[in-house]
Amino acid sequence: MRIAQVSPLIESVPPRQYGGTERIVSYLTEELIRQGHDVTLFASGDSITNARLEPIIPRALRLEDRTDPLASHLLMLEKVYLQTSRFDIIHFHTGYIHFPLCRRLHVPTITTHHGRLDFCEWQPLYHEFRDMPVVSISDHQRLPIPRANWQATVYNGVPKEFYTFRDQPGSYLAFLGRISPEKRVDRAIEIARRVGMKLKIAAKVDKVDAEYFETKIKPLLNSPDIEFIGEICEAEKDDFLGNAYALLFPIDWPEPFGLVMIEAMACGTPVIAYRNGSVPEVMQDGVTGFIVNNQDEAVAAVNKVGQLDRAQCRQVFEERFSSKRMALDYTTAYKQLIYKYQRPRLVG
């Protein structure tokens, strides 16, 4: 198939450091190429890919002092439009900005939503654009807009070779992600203190969360057992997660997927996660870690981690969350859409 992948321009593909959506776009693009497809990637010019790259801007928006990111994304949509005849299908990862354009294209399109969908403004939007084919990254993600034109749920996946299985646990607890109220690193700090273990925090601080970090989180870091590392790149995550005793994922929001959970599983590292959003879909309670409802249960779960088989964590990852499996699921959705688009319509 001739496939276009249209990525957000906030980060490069793959991101240099933190960035979930663009990372998944990269994994999917490279795996589709390995499976023999002809892929074009619309992304920032500093992206690295084996696909045919259509650079929209020289560098990712995060690295540039641009006051209007919408302008760059509209430019990208125009460049996609001018090349539509080259593709069998166009796969968007850009939210909903492209919906008006897609109605006017003469090629099938599909959109993966990578974020939360529980916004009141989305109800009238999806009433109007209920014909747009969309993919969810968990079944839970669909709940706010159940009548959208859902084609499939495709769980995120990562390349197996990026993460090294370690059969022996490390001595510290890990937190990986963003410093933000919904990610609840404060819960992770409390859990670590209550069980008397070291906690390593590898996390990005966005500008919007800078005040929260300074006023709410930084005062909690004044302990020798709490190590704030800051943002780390993809190459560093293998050691960070693989050498941990367990990953803490104490979220307080409807997480649409939670990529870090499967990255930890890939290393054989169990996950202790709060029961929110997609967690019950991604996790296998008592196998890949423990799903908890409060701090007391989280503390108890840390004390039970030694009962888990790290090899089973890796096995579940390989069966459910590899980039190969993700790409195969997407190609199934692509073929179904192309067939529907090309199928003759009965008259009368």
NUSETOR-804017 format. One record per residue: x, y, z of N, C-alpha, C in turn. Coordinates in steps of 0.02 Angstrom, whole numbers, plus 50000, padded with zeros to 5 digits. Layout:
// NUSETOR-804017
XYZXYZXYZ
...
***
This chain:
// NUSETOR-804017
500414994050000500005000050000500435006350000
500175011549971500495018149973500155022250029
500525023350082500235026050144500555032650161
500155037550178500415043850206500295043950281
500815045650318500755046650390500835054150403
500345057250436500345064450448500415065550523
500995068150543501155068850614501065075950638
500925076950703500975083650731501675086350723
501745092950726502395096150716502705098550781
502405096950836502665099250901503355096150914
503415089750900504045086250909504265083250842
504905081650837505135077950778504895070750782
504985067050728504805060050726505435055950713
505685052150763505435051850832505665058050871
505365059150930505575064850971506275063950997
506615069451009507285068951039507245066651112
506705068851146506625066751216505905064551226
505515068051267504835065951281504375067451222
503885063251211503405064451158503075057951136
502475056651160502145050351148501875049451077
501495054451052501175053750987501695052950932
502185057350930502685057150876503105050750881
503195048150941503565041950948503175036150917
502525035950929502115030650900502095031350824
502055037450799502065038550726502715035650697
503265036750731503905034150708503905026450708
503705023450763503695016050767503255013150712
502675016150702502205013550652502495014350582
502765020250567503045021550501503595016650483
504065015750529504645011350515504425004050508
503945001950548503704994950543503314993850479
502924998750458502564998050394503064997250336
503605000950339504125000350287504434993350289
504574990850350504864984050356504384978850328
503744980150332503244975450306503114976350231
503494980850199503474981450126503024986850098
502774991350139502334996650115502745002850095
502455006750051502755013050028502465018650071
502885021550114502635026350163502945033250153
502525038350155502755045250155502565048350222
503045051750253502935054850318502945062350312
502385065450333502345072750337502505074650409
503055078250419503295079650486503785085450484
504085087050540504605092250542505235089750508
505635094450483506225092750443506775089350481
506775089750548507285086450588507085079350607
506565076750575506365069850587506855065050553
506905059050580507355053850553506925047850536
506925045950473506485040550451506745037250388
506535031050378506675027550315506125028850263
505605032350284505065034150238505285040050195
504885041650145504985047850107504745053550151
505195057850172505025063250217504805069450179
504225072050198503985078450173504045083450230
504595087250232504705091850288504275098050282
503925099750335503475105550333503825111650360
504185110850414504595116150444505275113250459
505795117450464506465114750474506555110650538
506275113150593506355109750657505685109350693
505645104650740505025103850779504845110350814
504195111550820503945117750849504195118750920
504295113450956504535114051025505225117351028
505605116650975506285119450973506315126350942
505755128750917505735135150883505325140150923
505475146550913505105151850947504535154150901
504025149950894503465151350850502845152850892
502505158250876501935160350916501275157550890
501285154750829500655152350800500775145450768
500745140150808500845133350781500305131350731
499715134450735499175132750688499385134050616
499755139450605499965141150537500375135450505
500825132550544501245127150517500825120950502
500335119550544499915113650532499455114650472
499205120750461498805122050402499225121450338
499845123750342500305122850285500395115450270
500465111350322500545104150312499925101150278
499335103250298498725100550268498685102250194
498905108150175498905109950105499395105550065
499975104150095500465099850060500205092750054
499835090350105499525083750099499015083750043
498605088950041498075089449990498365089149919
498915092549908499205092949841499495086249818
499585081549865499875075049847499395069249855
498765070549865498305065149882498295059549830
498395061149768498365055949715498915050749722
499425052149762499985047549770499835041949820
499275042449856499175037949913498545033649905
498585027649934497995023349940497595025250002
497935027750053497605029850115498045034850150
497735039550186498095044550224497905043750298
498415043050339498315041850411498525048050449
498035051350480498165057550517498235056050592
498695059750623498805059450695498745066450725
498375070750692498365077950708497715080250738
497395076050779496775078150811496205078550763
495895084450757495305085250713495385090950663
495955094350662496045100250620495935098650546
496055092450526496015090550456495325088250434
494835087750479494185084950462493845088450403
493815095150402493495098350344493835096650278
494505096150279494865094350219494695087250197
494675082650246494585075550229493925074350192
493415078250208492775077450174492825078950099
493335082550080493415084750011493965081049973
494265076150006494785072249974494475066349936
494825064249883494605058549844495045052449859
495185051449923495585045749946495365044350017
495335038050037495125036550106495635039150157
495365041250215495785043650270495585040150334
496045040250381495905037550448496275041850498
495995042650557496295046950608496365043050673
496965043150702497065040450769497065046150818
496645045650869496655050450924497135047850978
497605051950997498115049751046498005052751115
497525057151122497415060451186496725059151214
496565062651268495915061851300495385065151257
494775062651261494225065051219493645067851259
493725068351324493165070451367493115078051372
493025081351316492935088551313492235090051287
491885094751318491195096051298491155098651226
491675102051203491675104751135491685099251082
491905093351102491955087951052491285084951034
490775085751076490125082751061489825085650997
489745092250990489485094950927489955093850868
490615093850881491095092650828490985085750797
490915080750840490825073950814490125072550791
489655076650811488985076150780489025078350707
489395083650694489475086050626489915081450584
490475079150613490955075150575490895067750594
490285065350601490195058350621490365053450566
490515056050506490725051750451491485050550450
491865054250490492585053550489492815046950520
493175042650484493415036350513493965037650564
493875034950624494345036150678494535029650712
495115029750744495385024050780495535026250851
495365022050899495525023350969496135019250989
496495021551040497075017851065496895013851128
496275014451150495985010051201495235010551195
494885005451219494155005751218493895011251265
494245012151321494035017251369494055024251338
494525025451295494595031951264493965033951226
493595029051201492995030351160492395033051200
492385031851265491775032851304491455039751296
491835045251294491515051751288491155052951222
491375049551169491045050451103490905043551072
490465039751102490345032851079490065032351009
489745037750984489425037350918489885039750862
490515040950877490985042650824491065036650777
491345037850720491415032550669492025028250682
491995024650738492565020550760492675014650713
493285013950689493475008550645493805002750682
494175004450735494544999250772494845002350834
495034998150880495475000050935496144996750921
496665000750914497334998150901497785000450959
497994995750999498434997451055499114999551029
499415004451063500085006551045500575000851052
501115001151013501634996151017502324999251009
502824995851035503514998251029503954992551002
504504994150969504944988950942505244984650997
505214978150989505474973551040506214974551053
506574976351000507304976851007507524983051045
507064987651058507244993851093507324992851168
507054987351194507054986351267507334979451283
507774979351332508134973251352507794969951412
507624963651405507324960051461507854958851515
507664960351576508104959151634507724954751684
508004948951698507644944251740507724945751815
508194950151832508294951851902508064959051915
507684960151969507444966851983507984971452010
507904977951999508354982852028508134984552099
508424989852126508304991552196507904997952206
507695001152151507335007552158506665007252121
506225011652141505595012752107505695018152054
505315017852000505405022551945504755026251930
504825032551913504265036551886504515039751822
504145038751768504355041451703503755044751669
503845050951647503295054351613503355061851616
502805065151634502775072451641502635074251713
502895079951734502685082751799502065086851786
501495084251807500865087751797500375085151850
499855089051866499395086851919499075080051906
498925078551842498575072251828499035066151831
499685067151825500155061551827500335059551898
500235064051946500285062852018500955059852041
501495063352023502145061252049502165061952125
501735066252153501705066852226501495060352258
501045056752226500855050152251501445045352249
501825045652194502405041152188502905042452244
503015048752260503475050652313503235047852381
502595048552393502325045952456502375038352461
502235034952406502285027552406502995025452421
503485028652388504185026852399504395027952471
504175033452500504365034852569504045029852617
503425027952604503085023252649503395016252647
503665014252589503975007652585504725007852598
504985013852606505705014652621506155012852564
505955014552502506365013152443506545019652408
507095019352371507315025052330506835025852271
506685032052254506275033652195506685037952147
506725035752084507035039752032506495042551987
506505049051977505995052551937506315055251874
506115052451817506345054951752505735058051719
505715064751720505095067951698505235074751667
504815076251619504815082651584504375087651622
504585093951623504175099251652503995104151597
503375103951574503145108651523503065115551554
503075120651511502995127451536502345128351575
501815125151551501175125851583501175122851654
501635118351667501665115051732502255117551775
502595122751753503185125151789503005127551860
502465131351866502265133751933502065127951978
501705123151950501515117251989502135113652014
502635112951972503255109651993503605113452049
503655120052040504015124052089503665124252157
503005124652156502635125652219502415119152252
502255114052212501965107952240502455102052243
502885101452193503305095452188504015096652213
504315102152194505005103352214505105102852290
504645105452332504745104652404504745097352428
504485092752387504465085652406505105081952387
505565085352353506165082052327506755082552375
506655085452433507205086652480507345080552524
507475075052491507625068852526508155065052486
508645061952519509155058152482508885052052446
508275049852464507985044052431507545045952372
507475052452359507085054852302507565058252253
507665055252195508135057952146507755060452084
507785066952073507465069852014507985070351958
507895066351906508365066051850508195071151797
507555072551787507335076951733507155072851672
507095076251617506885073051554507445068651526
507275062751503507765058251473507555056551402
508035054451361507895052651292507715045251287
507515043251228507285036351217507835031251234
508455032651215508995027951226509125026751300
508955031551342509075030951414508525027051449
507945026351417507385023151452507485015751464
507855012351421507965005151429508295003751497
508845007251511509185006251575508765008751633
508455014551624508065017551679507505012851701
507125010351653506565005951669506794998851685
507274996351647507494989451656507834988151722
508164993151750508514992251813508094994051873
507454995451862507014997251918506704990951949
506504991652011506144986352046505414986052021
505134991952011504454992551984504354999651959
503895000451913503685007051889503065009151926
503055015351951502455018151982502085022351930
501435021051924501015024551875500375026751911
500445031551957499875033352001499435038951974
499195038051913498845043351877498175045251909
497955051251894497325053851920496925057051863
496885053551806496525056151748496345050351702
495905051351653495705045951608496245044651555
496785041651574497345040251530497105036351469
497225039051408496985035551348497385029151333
498025028951353498405022751343498935021851399
499455025851399499985025051449500575021151422
500935024251376501485020851340502015018151388
502155021751441502685019751487502545013051519
501905011151526501745004651555502014998951512
501924999351446502164993951403502924994251395
503215000151400503945000651397504254997151458
503934997951516504184994351575504094986851567
503504984651543503394977551532503914974551485
504104978451434504604975951386505264974351419
505414977751473506034976451511505934970951563
505314968751573505164963951625505004967251691
504934973851692504824977451754504074978151768
503834975751825503124976251842502904983451852
502264984551845501974991251850501454991351906
501474996551947500954997651996500575003851974
499945002851954499565008251922498885009251955
498675015451958498005017051982497485015251930
496905013151954496365010951910496015016951878
496305019451825496015025151789496115024051714
495655026651674495725026451602495845019451575
496365018751535496505012551499496875007451541
497055009151603497485004651643497214997451645
496564996351659496344989351661496384985651595
496414989351539496494986151474497224984251460
497674988651480498384987551465498694982651514
498514983351577498814979251629498454972551636
498814967551659498524961251682498674960751756
498174962151796498274962551869498534955951896
499074956251934499384950251962499854946751915
499924949351853500384946351804500914951451784
500704957151756501174962351736501254967651789
500944966651846500984971451901500334971251939
500164976951971499564977152011499174983651996
498514982951992498074988651984497794990352053
497864996652073497674998652141497185004452139
496855005552195496345010852200496545016452247
497055015452288497255020552336497975019452358
498225023852400498925023552421499065017352463
498605015452507498725009452547498805003252503
498375002752452498434997052406499084997452367
499305003452349499935004152312500525001952355
500525003852417501065001852463501074994252470
500484991252478500454984052484500694980652419
500534983752362500744980852298501504980852291
501824986152313502564986352310502844980352348
502554978852404502794973352446502654966452415
502224966252364502064959852331502414959052263
502774964152242503084963952175503554957952167
503894956052221504354950452218504034943852200
503364943552206503004937352189502894936552113
503004941952076502864941852004503444939151964
503284936151907503784933451861503934938651807
504534941351808504714946551759504684943951688
504804937551678504764934651611504054934951584
503554934451627502864934951605502694942151583
503004947051616502904954051595503144954851523
503724952251508504004952751440503564948851391
503324943051411502914938951366502274942551347
501944945551396501324949251382501474955051334
502034958551346502224963951300502304961351229
502674955951220502804953451153502164951251118
501694948551156501074946051126500584951751108
500584957151148500064962151141500304969151119
500934970751131501134977751125501774978851084
501924974551037502494975750993502284980350936
502764983850907502614988250850502404984150789
502644977950784502434973550729501684972150734
501454970450793500734969150803500324975450789
500564981250812500214987550800500144988850725
500684988050687500664989350615500204984550579
500194978350599499734973450568499004975350581
498864977550642498174979650657497974985750616
498444990350607498284996350567498184994450494
498594989950467498514988150397497844984650385
497614980950435496944978050430496414983450424
496474988550466495994994250463496054997950397
496664998850373496765002250308496404998450252
496514991950249496224987950195495464988050197
495184987850256494454988050262494174994750237
494525000150253494295006750230494365007550155
494925005150129495035005650056494505001550020
494334995750046493814991550015493144995250016
492964998150073492335001750078492315007650029
492885010950023492925016949980492845015049906
493125009249888493125007249817492515003249798
492135000649847491574996249833491025000049795
490784997449741490245000749703489615001349746
489265006849740488655007749776488055005549735
487605001849767487014999349733486525005049721
486205005049663485725010249646485035007249646
484545010849675483865008449674483675004949738
***
